[in-house]
Amino acid sequence: MKEVGFIGLGNMGQPMVLNLLKAGYKVKVYNRTASKASEVVAAGAEQVNHPCDVTTSDGIVVTMVANDQVLEELVYGQDGIGDRLGSDGIHLSMSTVSPETSRKLAHYHQEKGSFYIASPVFGRPEAAAAQKLWILSSGNHAAKERVKPILEALGQRVFDLGEEPGNANVIKLGGNFMIMAAMEAMAEAFNLAEKNGMDREAVAEVYSSTLFNCTVYNGYGSMIAKKMFEPAGFQLALGLKDCNLVLEEAKNTKTPMPLANLVHNRLLSSTAKGRGNLDWSALTKLANEEAGLE
């Protein structure tokens, strides 16, 4: 039986593990909040008590965690996976982290004789459940070939972005920035229509059926038109984290991103107003308030 370790059982991690089980993998799982493993354990996963216990020498470990700090602790920390992977082991990192973190972890794993593959994804929890994720992948070519069957069990397409480990993270952060910018644009356009006496949801349908017939406008357009920001598929606080990473990379590469600064202020203000646990599309509540529609 094929074996894989999996760390991180949040909104994305749980459906991903369930799909690996359906694909015939034997999956060992670890999560800091142990109770979150109950659903995947009931489906056949084996729960362990320490991160390092999900892997064996030469094995493959998938991580899907909230931020750079948590990811680094899982690799470097006590009971981490860094020493346990050993020669030819693979750390398949599917978290949204900075390109620099991926480069640093790739170097660390290389020194240990193992490999680091960055494979962040586009798609919300419902896409993860339906095996419809779009997966970005960068790192050692031979290691990418080894993990390809795992990625194909999780998504609808894998994009190979070369051997530079940070490439996938650059594309992921750029994509998330464009989603944020699109959400702000939708809010402003819908507000303009509503102020002229039109129904927001009807306007959203026009845009998503014509000029902007795509995943972001179809999905988030409906949420923004209805002002429906719960339950959170992706929390606003995590959106702020990602926008901080975008601006950090922009600074490091001397890339002006004025629109990213605007969206960052929206996310920061929303967090200050206690909206961090809402869906990140709730950043548009500020536009509604400024238009006198809240």
Residue, then its C-alpha position, 0 to 999 in steps of 0.5 A: m500500500k502506498e504511504v504518505g504522511f500529512i500534517g495540517l487538518g484545517n479546512m483544506g487539509q481534511p478534504m485532501v486527506l480524505n481524497l488520498l485515502k480514496a486514492g488508496y494511500k495509507v495516510k498517517v496524520y498529525n494536527r496540533t489540535a488532535s480532535k480535528a483528526s476525528e473525521v479522517v481517522a474514521a475514514g481510515a487515517e492513522q493519527v500520531n502524536h508528534p510531527c516526526d511520527v508521520t514519516t519514515s526514512d525516504g518517505i513523503v510528508v505533505t504539510m498544509v499549515a497556516n503560516d511560515q512560522v508553523l511550517e518552520e517549527l514543523v521542520y526545525g523544531q523538536d519532534g520535527i520532520g527535518d531529521r526524520l525524512g533522511s536521504d531521499g525523503i520528500h517534504l511536499s509543502m502545500s502551504t501558502v508561505s513566502p518564496e524566501t521560506s521555501r528557498k531556506l527550507a529547500h536548502y536545509h533539506q538538501e543538506k540533510g539529503s532530502f528534498y523540498i517541493a513547494s506546491p501551494v494550491f488555488g481553490r477553496p475547501e469545496a474545490a479540495a473536496a471535489q479534487k478540483l484544486w489547481i496545484l503549482s509545483s517547483g523544486n527538484h525535477a526527480a522529486k516532483e515526479r515522485v510526488k506527482p501521483i499524490l498531487e494528481a489525487l488532489g487536484q485537476r491540474v499540476f503546473d510545473l514551474g521549474e526547479e527554483p523552489g520559490n517559484a510556486n510561492v511567487i505565483k501563488l501570492g500573485g494570484n491571491f493578490m489578484i483575487m483580493a483586488a478583484m473582490e474590491a473592484m466587485a464591491e465598488a461596482f456593485n455599490l455603484a449599481e445599488k446606489n442607482g437602484m439596481d439589484r446587486e445580485a442581478v448585477a453580479e450575474v451580468y458581470s459573471s456571465t459576460l466579461f468576467n465569466c471565471t471562478v473568482y467572479n462567479g464564486y466571490g461575486s455571489m458572496i459579495a453581492k449577497k454580503m454573505f461572509e460566513p462561514a469562512g472558506f478562507q479567513l480574512a486574517l489569513g488573507l492579511k497574512d498573504c498580503n503581507l507576504v506579497l508586499e514583503e516580496a515586492k519590497n525585496t524585489k523592488t517591485p512597486m505594487p500600489l494596488a496591493n498597498l490599497v488592499h492591504n489597508r482594507l484587510l488591516s482595517s477589517t482585522a482591526k474591526g474584529r472581522g478576522n474570522l470572517d471570509w476574506s471577501a468581508l474586506t468589501k464591507l468597508a466599501n459598503e460602509e463608505a457608500g452608506l450601504e451598511 
